[in-house]
Amino acid sequence: MTSSAVQRTNYNTIYLDQSDALAADQARIFNIQRYSLNDGFGIRTVIFFKGCPHYCPWCANPESISRKIQVVKRKSKCLHCATCLNDADECPSGAMERIGYDISLENLIKEILKDDIFFRSSGGGVTLSGGEVLLQAKFASQLLERLKKLGINTAIETAGDIRFEDFLSVAKYCDEVLFDFKIMDEEQAKQVSNIHLSRVLDNFARLYEQNIPLTPRIPLIPGYTLDQQNIERVIAFLKQFPNIKEIHLLPFHQFGEPKYDLIKRPYTMGEIKAPEDEEVQRIKAYVEQQGYTVMVGG
């Protein structure tokens, strides 16, 4: 660990004292997931950007919320050295692990092009996810523009809660914008997740006017979005846009729960069960009755 690093009192989670302001040709990411069959068409490489302005209780990637680089300690790997340096680079067992790193545009493109053969053979491509990729809009727009020139299919996953000009600067280079609709009550959306619903809805409408390819997605979260009234509100909004033909349903799961303990963040969804298949199918049938093609997952 460098001398400029500042450790908080929590031994298991360390935040490196690095500025959130990155160079124009750098991004802060925390994972590159290869060979994904979700998150867009074909075989995809998904780039997970670090930082999110929201705090959805059901988030499956809680390590993405902080913009700062984190070092965490996996106790199961710890050798209990006499002197612990709290340094991910020096840890002999790999118990200390860094979450997040900065990467240049050129180096990220080199990593992406390792998978080019899979994109070409499957019709796949690259999806930018997070966190919220639009927090790093300048870098994302440069990356997507370069990928488009290379003939690679592009997509982003987003909650859409960002300044429109930043959103458009990224979306105009996308073959698909996977656009999440969560809580459809303005006050509740703000209180639960810090989402500005009116801005989200306005952004969707303005992107539609720009002929940006949009795919709405509805996370099905018990106690939050998984009720008939919320689903009906989403559909009522989307009915204004006749070119929207497909909707994705994303059933709640608890795959991200172990990450909360790792970063010492409370997980409040531990007692919440994933929706029964019968309930998911009921919602799917309802949305299909409204004239949409429905994909569960995606």
GILIN-V261283 format. One record per pair of residues at least 6 apart in sequence whose C-alpha atoms are under 6 Angstrom apart, sorted by sequence separation. I is the first residue (numbers start at 1). J is the second residue. D is the distance in whole Angstrom. If there is no record, write none. Layout:
i=I j=J d=D
i=I j=J d=D
//
This chain:
i=8 j=14 d=6
i=37 j=43 d=5
i=119 j=125 d=5
i=183 j=189 d=5
i=189 j=195 d=5
i=190 j=196 d=6
i=220 j=226 d=5
i=7 j=14 d=5
i=36 j=43 d=6
i=35 j=43 d=5
i=36 j=44 d=5
i=88 j=96 d=5
i=35 j=44 d=6
i=88 j=97 d=5
i=6 j=16 d=6
i=35 j=45 d=6
i=88 j=98 d=6
i=5 j=16 d=5
i=6 j=17 d=6
i=34 j=45 d=4
i=186 j=197 d=5
i=5 j=17 d=5
i=33 j=45 d=6
i=33 j=46 d=5
i=51 j=64 d=5
i=52 j=65 d=5
i=32 j=46 d=6
i=50 j=64 d=5
i=51 j=65 d=5
i=32 j=47 d=5
i=51 j=66 d=5
i=51 j=67 d=4
i=31 j=48 d=5
i=50 j=67 d=5
i=78 j=95 d=5
i=30 j=48 d=6
i=77 j=95 d=5
i=29 j=48 d=6
i=155 j=174 d=5
i=29 j=49 d=4
i=30 j=50 d=6
i=154 j=174 d=5
i=155 j=175 d=6
i=159 j=179 d=6
i=29 j=50 d=5
i=74 j=95 d=5
i=154 j=175 d=5
i=155 j=176 d=5
i=156 j=177 d=5
i=157 j=178 d=5
i=158 j=179 d=5
i=159 j=180 d=5
i=253 j=274 d=5
i=28 j=50 d=6
i=73 j=95 d=5
i=155 j=177 d=6
i=156 j=178 d=6
i=252 j=274 d=5
i=73 j=96 d=5
i=72 j=96 d=6
i=72 j=97 d=5
i=71 j=97 d=5
i=71 j=98 d=4
i=125 j=152 d=6
i=127 j=154 d=6
i=129 j=156 d=6
i=70 j=98 d=6
i=71 j=99 d=6
i=125 j=153 d=4
i=126 j=154 d=5
i=127 j=155 d=5
i=128 j=156 d=5
i=129 j=157 d=5
i=141 j=169 d=6
i=145 j=173 d=6
i=70 j=99 d=5
i=125 j=154 d=6
i=127 j=156 d=5
i=137 j=166 d=6
i=141 j=170 d=4
i=144 j=173 d=6
i=69 j=99 d=6
i=217 j=247 d=6
i=219 j=249 d=6
i=220 j=250 d=6
i=69 j=100 d=5
i=216 j=247 d=5
i=217 j=248 d=4
i=218 j=249 d=5
i=219 j=250 d=4
i=220 j=251 d=5
i=221 j=252 d=5
i=217 j=249 d=6
i=218 j=250 d=6
i=219 j=251 d=6
i=220 j=252 d=6
i=179 j=215 d=6
i=180 j=216 d=6
i=181 j=217 d=6
i=176 j=213 d=5
i=177 j=214 d=5
i=178 j=215 d=5
i=179 j=216 d=5
i=180 j=217 d=5
i=181 j=218 d=5
i=176 j=214 d=6
i=177 j=215 d=6
i=179 j=217 d=6
i=180 j=218 d=6
i=161 j=200 d=5
i=160 j=200 d=5
i=183 j=225 d=6
i=184 j=230 d=6
i=246 j=292 d=5
i=248 j=294 d=6
i=245 j=292 d=5
i=246 j=293 d=5
i=247 j=294 d=5
i=248 j=295 d=5
i=249 j=296 d=5
i=250 j=297 d=5
i=246 j=294 d=6
i=248 j=296 d=6
i=249 j=297 d=6
i=16 j=69 d=6
i=15 j=69 d=6
i=15 j=70 d=5
i=14 j=70 d=6
i=14 j=71 d=5
i=13 j=71 d=6
i=13 j=72 d=5
i=12 j=72 d=5
i=12 j=73 d=5
i=65 j=131 d=6
i=64 j=131 d=5
i=30 j=99 d=6
i=30 j=100 d=4
i=29 j=100 d=5
i=29 j=101 d=6
i=28 j=101 d=5
i=28 j=102 d=4
i=27 j=102 d=5
i=27 j=103 d=5
i=26 j=103 d=5
i=26 j=104 d=4
i=25 j=104 d=6
i=26 j=105 d=6
i=43 j=122 d=6
i=52 j=131 d=5
i=25 j=105 d=5
i=42 j=122 d=5
i=44 j=124 d=5
i=46 j=126 d=6
i=50 j=130 d=6
i=51 j=131 d=5
i=52 j=132 d=5
i=42 j=123 d=5
i=43 j=124 d=5
i=44 j=125 d=5
i=45 j=126 d=5
i=46 j=127 d=5
i=47 j=128 d=5
i=48 j=129 d=5
i=49 j=130 d=4
i=50 j=131 d=5
i=42 j=124 d=4
i=44 j=126 d=5
i=46 j=128 d=6
i=47 j=129 d=6
i=48 j=130 d=4
i=49 j=131 d=6
i=41 j=124 d=5
i=49 j=133 d=6
i=1 j=87 d=5
i=56 j=193 d=5
i=55 j=193 d=5
i=54 j=193 d=5
i=54 j=194 d=5
i=60 j=256 d=4
i=13 j=263 d=6
i=39 j=298 d=5
i=38 j=298 d=5
//
